[in-house]
Amino acid sequence: MAPSVQSAIFDAVLPALPDGAAVLDPFVGSGITLDAARLRSLEFTGIDINPLAVLICAVKAGPLRCAEFLCSARSVGLAARFDSRVGLDHEFAGLEKWFRHDVATDLARLRRAILDVDDDATRDFLWVCIAETVRNVSNSRISTYKLHIRLPHELRRPLRVIDFFEAVAESFTEQLAEHASAPPDSGRDHYRMARLVCGDVRAADRTVLPPRSFNLVITSPPYGDNYTTVPYGQASYLPLHWIPASELARTTKSLHPTTAYETDKGSLGGSMKAPPGRPPPESEALAVTLQLLSGEPAKRIKRLRRFVEDLDHCLERIIEACVPGAVLVWTIGDRHVGGRPVPLRQIFSELAVSRGLSKKGAINRVLSPNRRMAPRNRHAPRMSSEDSLVFVMPTDR
C-alpha cells in the first residue's frame, strides 16, 4: 500500500467522521495504515496473522528513540565482531540447508549481542534488523517470497553479515526518524498508543473486535491465498527462527511457525476445508468466474472458492465491529487464475453490498509497469491497477 495514497484517503474521509475516530486495519502488514493513523493521533488497532508483520508494526508504533536505536545497533555490531565463539546457541529445522556455517556463526554472534541489550523496545528494533539481514544472507533467493535455494555460484558469494546488519539498522532508523520528527496532524501534542494483535480476523474474539467500535476501516487484504500467490509466511519463516521464542512471544504473543507453510496455510484460502454451517458468498461475479474456470484443475477452482469464502467471513466479522455510519476503504486488485481474469474488485463489492454496506465509489490507482515479477509467474498478465473501494455502514444498523 502506498503511503501517499493512504494519507490522501485519511484526509478525505476524516472530516466526515467524529473527532477521535477509531481506526482498524485487519490486514496491517508492515503498518502503512498505522503510520498514517499515528500521525493523526487516532486510536488504532492492527491485526495480522504473520508475527513478523506485527513485530515490525510494534517498532513503528513507538517509542521511536531513533538515536538510541542506532547507537545500540552499532554496539551490537561491535560486540559481535569481538565475539570469538563459533558455536550456535540454537537450532531449527533446515538451519544447515539455508545458512552457510560462517553466515550462521555471525548471525549467532549478533543474536547473543542483542540479547544483552536491556531495553525491550530497542531489542524489538534490533530483531527487525536481524530479520531483514537473515532474509538477505540466507541461501534462499530474494527474487521470490518462496523458499528456493540459490544457484551454486550464488551460494559461494562473499557476505559481510555484520556490515549488512549495521546498514539495515541505519536505513530502518532513517525511516523511523521521518515519523518521529513529524508532529501529529490532529492538533494534539502526543501520539496515541496503537493496539497490535497477531492472529486471524476470522477467529478474533470480542476483546480484539468489540462490536460497534470502529469508525474507519482502511486495509488491503490478500488478493489470493498466500500459499499460491504471495507467500509472506515462507518469506518470514527463516527470519523468525533467529528471534528467540521468548522475545517473539513478548511482543506478538505468538510462537515460531512449526513449518515454512504454516502461516500461509492459516491465511485466507489456505485451508481446503470450509467451516461448517456457513452460507455461500453472495456474488454473481464469483459464480460466473467459477463457471469460466470449469476446465481448470478442481483443486485450483476450490482454492479460489475457499479464498472468497474466507474473505467474506472476514468481512462479516469486521462489519460487526463497525459503528453505524462507519467508512470502510478496501484496496483491492484483480488477479488471474489459470490465465483467466478473476474480477476480485467486483466480487468483493458484491460481498460488501450483500452484507448491507453502501458503495460510494472507487479510487483507481495505476501500478508501475516496472514492478518485479518472478519468472514462473510471467505466464499471467501483470496487475496494472487496483482500486480503493469506499463503503459506508448504514446509520440505522
C-alpha positions in Angstrom: 0.0 0.0 0.0 1.4 3.4 -1.0 1.9 5.8 2.0 0.8 8.8 -0.1 -2.4 7.1 -1.1 -3.2 6.1 2.5 -2.6 9.7 3.7 -4.9 11.1 1.0 -7.6 8.6 2.0 -7.4 9.6 5.6 -7.5 13.3 4.8 -10.5 12.8 2.5 -12.5 10.6 5.0 -11.8 12.1 8.4 -13.9 15.3 8.0 -16.9 13.0 7.7 -16.2 11.2 10.9 -16.4 12.2 14.6 -13.3 13.5 16.4 -11.1 10.8 17.7 -12.3 8.2 15.2 -11.1 4.6 16.0 -9.3 3.0 13.1 -9.0 -0.7 12.2 -6.6 -2.4 9.7 -7.4 -6.1 9.9 -4.5 -6.9 7.5 -2.0 -4.5 8.8 1.2 -5.9 7.1 4.2 -3.6 7.6 2.0 -0.8 9.0 1.5 1.9 6.4 -2.0 2.5 7.7 -0.6 2.5 11.2 1.8 5.3 10.2 -1.0 7.5 8.8 -3.2 6.9 11.9 -0.4 7.6 14.3 0.5 10.9 12.6 -3.1 11.9 13.1 -3.2 10.8 16.8 -6.0 8.3 16.1 -6.9 5.2 18.1 -5.6 2.3 16.0 -6.0 -1.4 16.0 -3.9 -3.5 13.6 -4.3 -7.3 13.1 -2.1 -9.6 11.1 -1.6 -13.4 11.0 2.2 -13.0 10.4 4.2 -12.5 13.6 7.0 -10.7 11.7 4.5 -8.1 10.4 3.2 -7.5 14.0 6.8 -7.1 15.2 7.6 -4.5 12.6 4.4 -2.6 13.5 5.3 -2.8 17.2 8.6 -1.0 16.4 6.9 1.6 14.2 4.2 2.3 16.9 6.9 3.6 19.2 8.6 4.7 21.3 10.8 5.9 18.4 14.1 6.6 20.2 16.0 6.6 16.9 19.4 7.8 18.1 19.4 5.3 20.9 18.3 2.5 18.4 21.2 3.3 16.0 23.7 3.6 18.8 22.6 0.2 20.2 22.8 -1.4 16.7 26.4 -0.2 16.3 27.2 -1.5 19.8 25.7 -4.9 18.9 27.8 -5.0 15.7 30.9 -4.2 17.6 30.2 -6.9 20.2 29.5 -9.4 17.5 32.9 -8.6 15.9 34.7 -9.2 19.2 32.8 -12.5 19.9 35.2 -15.3 19.0 32.7 -18.1 19.7 32.0 -20.3 16.7 29.2 -22.4 18.1 25.5 -21.9 17.6 23.2 -21.3 20.6 20.1 -22.7 19.0 18.9 -25.0 16.2 15.9 -25.3 14.0 14.8 -27.4 11.1 16.7 -26.5 7.9 19.4 -24.4 9.5 22.3 -26.1 7.8 20.5 -26.1 4.4 19.6 -22.4 4.5 22.7 -20.9 6.0 26.4 -21.3 5.4 28.3 -22.1 8.6 30.2 -18.7 8.5 26.9 -16.9 8.0 25.2 -18.8 10.8 28.1 -18.1 13.1 27.9 -14.3 12.5 24.1 -14.3 13.0 24.6 -16.2 16.2 27.0 -13.6 17.4 24.5 -10.8 16.6 21.8 -12.7 18.3 23.8 -13.1 21.5 24.7 -9.4 21.5 21.1 -8.4 21.0 20.0 -10.5 24.0 22.4 -8.5 26.1 20.5 -5.2 25.4 18.3 -4.3 28.4 15.6 -2.2 26.8 12.6 -4.1 25.2 11.8 -1.5 22.6 15.4 -1.4 21.4 15.6 -5.1 21.2 12.5 -5.2 19.1 14.1 -2.8 16.7 17.2 -4.9 16.6 15.2 -8.1 15.9 13.6 -6.4 12.9 17.1 -5.5 11.7 18.3 -9.1 12.1 15.2 -10.4 10.4 15.9 -8.3 7.3 19.6 -9.4 7.5 18.6 -13.1 7.6 16.4 -12.8 4.5 19.3 -11.3 2.5 22.2 -13.6 3.7 20.4 -16.9 3.7 20.7 -19.5 1.0 17.2 -18.7 -0.3 16.7 -16.4 -3.3 15.3 -13.0 -2.6 13.7 -12.8 -6.1 10.7 -14.6 -4.8 8.9 -14.8 -1.4 9.0 -18.6 -1.6 11.9 -20.5 -0.1 14.0 -21.5 -3.1 17.7 -22.5 -2.9 20.1 -20.2 -4.7 22.3 -21.3 -7.6 25.6 -23.0 -6.7 27.7 -19.9 -7.6 25.4 -17.7 -5.6 25.9 -19.8 -2.5 29.6 -19.0 -2.6 29.1 -15.3 -2.8 31.1 -13.1 -0.3 29.0 -12.0 2.6 29.7 -9.5 5.3 26.8 -10.3 7.7 27.6 -7.8 10.5 28.2 -5.0 8.0 24.9 -5.8 6.4 23.1 -5.8 9.7 24.5 -2.3 10.5 23.5 -1.0 7.1 19.9 -2.3 7.7 19.8 -0.7 11.1 20.9 2.7 9.7 18.3 2.5 6.9 15.5 1.5 9.2 16.4 4.2 11.7 16.2 6.8 8.9 12.7 5.6 8.0 11.6 5.7 11.7 13.1 9.2 12.2 10.8 10.6 9.5 7.8 9.7 11.6 9.5 10.5 14.9 10.2 14.1 13.8 6.7 14.7 12.3 4.3 16.4 14.7 0.8 15.0 14.9 -1.6 16.5 12.4 -4.5 16.3 14.8 -3.6 19.4 16.9 -2.7 17.1 19.8 0.9 17.2 21.2 1.1 13.4 21.5 0.6 10.2 19.7 -1.9 7.6 20.8 -0.7 4.1 21.6 -1.6 1.5 18.9 -3.1 -1.9 19.7 -1.5 -4.7 17.7 -2.8 -8.3 17.5 -1.1 -11.3 15.9 -4.0 -13.5 14.8 -6.7 -14.5 12.4 -9.6 -12.0 11.9 -12.0 -14.9 11.4 -11.2 -16.3 14.9 -10.8 -13.0 16.8 -12.8 -12.7 19.9 -14.7 -9.6 21.2 -11.7 -8.3 23.1 -10.0 -7.9 19.7 -13.0 -6.9 17.6 -15.5 -5.4 20.0 -18.9 -4.9 18.5 -19.7 -1.4 17.2 -16.2 0.0 18.0 -14.6 1.3 14.8 -15.4 4.4 12.8 -12.9 3.8 10.0 -11.5 0.6 8.3 -8.6 1.1 5.9 -7.0 -2.0 4.7 -5.8 -4.1 1.8 -6.5 -7.9 2.1 -4.6 -10.5 0.2 -5.6 -10.8 -3.4 -5.5 -14.6 -3.3 -4.5 -17.3 -0.9 -0.9 -16.7 0.3 0.0 -20.3 -0.2 -0.1 -19.9 -4.0 0.1 -16.1 -4.6 2.5 -14.1 -2.3 3.7 -16.5 0.4 4.7 -14.0 3.1 4.7 -16.8 5.6 7.5 -18.6 3.8 9.5 -15.3 3.5 9.3 -14.7 7.3 10.0 -18.3 8.3 13.8 -18.1 8.4 13.9 -14.6 10.0 11.5 -15.6 12.7 13.6 -18.5 13.8 16.6 -16.3 14.6 14.4 -14.4 17.1 14.2 -16.2 20.5 10.8 -17.7 21.2 10.5 -15.7 24.5 11.2 -12.4 22.6 8.7 -13.2 19.9 6.1 -14.1 22.4 6.7 -11.0 24.4 5.9 -8.7 21.5 3.5 -10.7 19.4 2.1 -13.3 21.9 2.8 -15.9 19.2 5.0 -18.9 18.7 7.5 -19.8 16.0 5.8 -21.3 12.9 6.5 -25.0 13.0 6.8 -25.2 9.2 7.6 -22.8 6.4 4.0 -23.2 5.2 2.1 -22.8 8.5 1.4 -19.1 8.3 0.3 -19.2 4.7 -1.9 -22.2 5.2 -3.6 -20.4 8.0 -4.4 -17.3 5.9 -7.4 -16.7 3.6 -8.0 -19.7 1.3 -5.1 -21.6 2.8 -7.3 -24.5 4.0 -9.4 -26.5 1.6 -11.8 -27.4 4.4 -14.7 -24.9 4.8 -16.0 -24.3 8.3 -19.4 -26.0 8.8 -22.6 -24.1 8.7 -21.5 -21.0 6.8 -23.7 -19.9 3.8 -22.0 -19.5 0.4 -20.8 -16.0 -0.5 -23.4 -13.9 -2.4 -21.6 -12.9 -5.5 -22.8 -13.4 -9.1 -19.4 -12.4 -10.4 -17.8 -15.3 -8.4 -20.4 -17.8 -9.8 -19.6 -16.7 -13.3 -15.9 -16.8 -12.7 -16.0 -20.3 -11.3 -18.1 -21.4 -14.3 -15.5 -20.0 -16.7 -12.8 -21.9 -14.8 -14.6 -25.2 -15.0 -11.9 -26.6 -17.3 -9.2 -25.9 -14.8 -8.0 -28.5 -12.2 -10.6 -29.0 -9.5 -8.1 -28.0 -6.7 -7.4 -24.7 -8.4 -11.2 -23.8 -8.6 -11.7 -25.0 -5.0 -8.9 -22.8 -3.7 -10.4 -19.7 -5.3 -13.8 -20.5 -3.9 -12.3 -21.1 -0.4 -10.4 -17.8 -0.6 -13.5 -15.8 -1.4 -15.4 -17.7 1.4 -12.7 -16.8 3.9 -12.6 -13.2 2.7 -16.4 -13.0 3.1 -16.0 -14.4 6.6 -13.5 -11.7 7.5 -15.8 -9.0 6.1 -18.7 -10.3 8.3 -16.5 -10.1 11.4 -15.2 -6.6 10.5 -18.7 -5.2 9.8 -19.9 -6.4 13.2 -17.1 -4.4 14.8 -18.0 -1.1 13.0 -20.3 1.6 14.3 -23.3 2.8 12.3 -22.1 5.3 9.7 -18.6 3.9 9.6 -16.5 4.2 6.5 -14.7 1.2 5.1 -11.9 1.6 2.4 -10.6 -1.6 0.9 -7.7 -1.5 -1.6 -8.1 -4.5 -4.0 -6.9 -5.5 -7.4 -8.0 -8.2 -9.9 -5.8 -11.3 -10.4 -5.6 -14.2 -12.8 -6.1 -17.9 -12.2 -5.1 -20.4 -14.9 -4.5 -17.4 -17.2 -8.1 -16.3 -16.8 -9.1 -13.0 -15.1 -10.7 -13.0 -11.7 -12.7 -9.8 -11.1 -11.9 -9.6 -7.4 -12.9 -5.9 -7.2 -16.4 -6.8 -8.5 -16.6 -9.9 -6.3 -15.7 -8.0 -3.2 -18.1 -5.2 -4.0 -20.9 -7.7 -4.3 -20.0 -9.3 -1.0 -20.0 -6.0 0.8 -23.3 -4.9 -0.7 -24.8 -8.3 0.2 -23.9 -7.5 3.9 -25.6 -4.2 3.9 -22.8 -1.8 3.0 -23.4 1.1 0.6 -20.8 1.5 -2.0 -19.9 5.2 -2.5 -17.2 4.9 -5.2 -13.7 3.7 -6.1 -10.4 5.4 -6.3 -8.3 3.9 -9.1 -4.5 3.7 -8.9 -2.3 2.7 -11.8 0.5 0.5 -10.8 4.1 0.8 -12.1 4.8 -1.5 -15.1 8.4 -1.9 -13.7 7.5 -3.9 -10.7 9.5 -7.1 -10.2 7.8 -10.3 -11.2 9.1 -13.8 -10.6 9.8 -15.6 -13.9 7.5 -18.5 -13.0 4.6 -16.0 -12.8 5.1 -14.3 -16.1 2.6 -16.5 -17.9 -0.1 -14.3 -16.5 -0.6 -10.5 -17.2 0.9 -8.2 -14.7 -1.6 -6.4 -12.5 -1.9 -2.9 -13.9 -4.2 -1.2 -11.4 -6.0 -1.5 -8.1 -9.0 0.2 -6.6 -9.6 1.7 -3.2 -13.3 0.7 -2.8 -15.2 3.0 -0.5 -18.2 1.7 1.5 -20.4 3.2 4.3 -22.3 1.4 7.0 -25.9 2.3 7.2 -26.7 4.7 10.1 -29.7 2.7 11.3 -27.8 -0.6 11.6 
